[in-house]
């Protein structure tokens, strides 16, 4: 995901997880429980799920 799209990637997970396993969703839920507005998006180019948060220009 590009910074131009306004999101920062926290973690990447391969799309080929075992059936019934949702590691990206579990990771995002844990971040949301800590107060971060994490969401999961699919990066088709790399065939991976990305956990992202809005990028407010912080470095």
C-alpha positions in Angstrom: 0.0 0.0 0.0 1.4 3.3 -0.9 1.7 6.3 1.4 -0.2 8.3 -1.2 -3.2 6.2 -0.3 -3.0 7.6 3.2 -2.3 4.3 5.1 0.6 2.8 7.0 1.2 -0.9 6.8 1.7 -2.5 10.2 2.0 -6.1 9.1 1.7 -8.4 6.1 0.2 -11.9 6.0 0.3 -14.4 3.1 -3.1 -15.0 1.6 -2.5 -18.8 1.7 -3.4 -19.4 5.3 -5.0 -22.7 6.3 -8.8 -22.8 6.0 -10.4 -21.3 9.0 -7.3 -19.3 10.0 -7.5 -15.5 9.8 -4.2 -14.2 11.2 -4.5 -10.8 9.6 -8.0 -10.3 11.1 -6.8 -11.5 14.5 -3.8 -9.2 14.4 -6.0 -6.2 13.4 -8.5 -7.0 16.2 -5.7 -7.0 18.7 -4.5 -3.6 17.4 -8.0 -2.3 17.6 -8.3 -3.5 21.2 -5.2 -1.4 21.9 -6.9 1.7 20.4 -5.4 1.7 16.9 -7.9 2.0 14.0 -6.5 -1.1 12.2 -8.2 -2.6 9.2 -7.3 -5.4 6.8 -7.0 -4.9 3.0 -6.0 -7.3 0.3 -2.9 -6.5 -1.8 -3.6 -8.4 -5.0 -0.2 -7.7 -6.5 1.6 -9.4 -3.7 -1.2 -11.9 -2.8 -1.1 -10.8 0.8 -3.4 -9.3 3.4 -2.1 -6.1 4.9 -3.1 -4.7 8.3 -3.1 -0.9 7.9 -3.8 2.2 9.9 -4.4 5.7 8.6 -1.2 7.6 8.0 -1.3 11.1 9.4 2.2 12.0 8.2 3.9 10.8 11.4 7.3 9.3 11.1 
